[in-house]
Each structure stands twice: as structure tokens, then as C-alpha cells.
Amino acid sequence: MKNSVNNNLNFPKKKKPWDVSDYELVLMASLSLLFLFVFAYLPMYGVTLAFKDGDGEINVLRSLFADNWVGFYNFKQFFADDKFYTVISNTLSINLLMLCIEFPAPIIFALFLNEIQHTRYKKTVQTISTFPHFLSWTIFGGIILALTNVNTGVTTPIFEFLKLADQTNKINLVTSDYIWVLLIISSLIKSVGWGSIIYLAAITGINPEIYEAATLDGAGRFQRMRYITLPSISATITVFFILRISNMLDNSFEMFYIFQNGVNLSKSEVLTTYIWKVSIGSQQMRYSYASALGLFNSIIGLILLLLGNFVSKKITGKGIY
């Protein structure tokens, strides 16, 4: 009787510790971990070069594994370099301007794009605005330089039409007086469409019934943007704002290098281009010095990330973690 009762009961089968699908997932995850180990964690040993004397070495690997420790000598070198403070000043100034202008631009663009009711027109605008992102800075920067050429570009006739310049006093946008304007506008054109995609995706996750209820209550488009859309995507905005703050010392090397020349170098030299030049760009071969600059950049970025996340959680209650 006891055996018959046990046979009629359907006890759940004990799950095997490993399933076939588990092996596939573990294999996929392992490849990702291997990629991170090879290209992210393994090269971190190169940080030790910042504490060694590897400047001028033909074989960088030999100096990397040699016992030629110099402590914080390389860090003292760039803190005593007057050009370093000019580079840091340029980097911070340009990034602050880009933070104030370029960061809110994709948000505003996404808000207005979301209000367009004509689907085909909306897709056309989004496609045109996103296309410059897929052009390399070499191509896109070359187009901008050709358009802004003081003799053959289209900007000179426009400035003359607006009475901002004439044949004797032409505005050259690649000089030190206007290079920041050119850099910010070029970066804005290239990134605003692509940057709005993540905000448009966040907006599509908002319940449409909230908009319908607000419309019935008499709320206009701008009121719906302010009181519904912006609060609903505030978490996404906070995350990207914190990440942007952590990159205050980072710039696109390609963007700045393509616009640099001897005339505007005093205003366009930033930390990324300076690190490249002191290491291999100008044949200076100051590998340890450049490594110290790179490590300094990373440490400051980490501090800004933690500080931005802490302040954001205190003020808004939201953060990355």
C-alpha cells in the first residue's frame, strides 16, 4: 500500500547542477570575461611604467619588466611643467562648455522629436541627425574644415551677408580666437542625433495613459514635457550626467587632432593630444611621463565619478549604484 501511494505521487525531479543550456551560457560568458581580461585587465600592468624610468627606451617592454623604479618622479615632472597647467586649463574649460551646451542638447532634441506626430517626417529627421555619428572624425572634420575655409568655404559669404565680416576683416574659425566655437558646434552636430536615441527609448517606456489624462486635464505640450516626460526619464539623465562628469579630463583625440594647427595650438591642446605627443607623436619617447599623465587622468575620472554619484544621491536620491 505504501509503495502504491508513493508511485502515485509526482515528486518534482531533482534538478541537475548543470544543463546543456547552462554550458552554452557559461561558454558565452567565459568568452566575454576572456575578452575583458586580455584587453582591459591584462594591460593594466602597464600602469607600473608610470613609476619607472622608461623614457627614451626603444624597447618599451624591456623597461616595463625591468627593476628601474623611480617612485613618483614622473608625477613630479608634469606638476612642475608649466605647459601641463595650460593643457589642463584648456581641457577643463572646453569640457565645461560642452557639458553646459552639448549635454542638454540631445535631451531637448529628443523631447521635441517625440512631439512630432508625422511618423515619416520624424524618422527622416532622426536619420539625418544620426548620420554624422557614423562618419569618422577624419572625414567629418575634413568636411568642416573645407566648409569653414576662410577663402573657399561657405562661412565667409555668410559672415559677410550678416555684416559680421568683410573682405578686409575675415573671420578665420581655425584660429585660437574661434577654435572652441568650431569644436563645440562640430561636436554638437555629430553627436546630438545619436545621443538622443537613448532618451527617445526611455520616453517610449512612459505609459501613454498618463499623457492622455494630462491632455484631458488641459495640459499643453510643453507642460507634458516638463511635468511628465522629464521626471519620467530623470533616472536616465542622471546616469549619463554622472558619466559625463567623470570624463571631464577626457576628449576625443581624433576631433581635437584634426582641428589642431600651429595657430590655435595654445587653445586646442588638451590632455589626450598632449599625452600622445609626449609619448610617440613628436618622437619624444617619454613613455613613463605619458603613463603618469594617463594614470592621473584615470584617478581624477574615478574621483569625479564617485563624487558625482554621491552628490546626485544626496540631492535627487538617484545614482549609478
Secondary structure, DSSP 8 states (H G I E B T S, - for coil): -HHHHHHHS-------S--HHHHHHHHHHHHHHHHHIIIIIGGGGGGGGGGB--TT-S-HHHHHHS--B-TTHHHHHHHS-HHHHHHHHHHHHHHHHHHHHTTHHHHHHHHHHHT---HHHHHHHHHHHHGGGGS-HHHHHHHHHHHT-TTTSSHHHHHHHTTS--SSS---TTSTTTHHHHHHHHHHHHHHHHHHHHHHHHHHTS-HHHHHHHHHTT--HHHHIIIIIHHHTHHHHHHHHHHHHHTTT---HHHHHHH--TTTHHHH--HHHHHHIIIIITS---HHHHHHHHHHHHHHHHHHHHHHHHHHHHHTS----
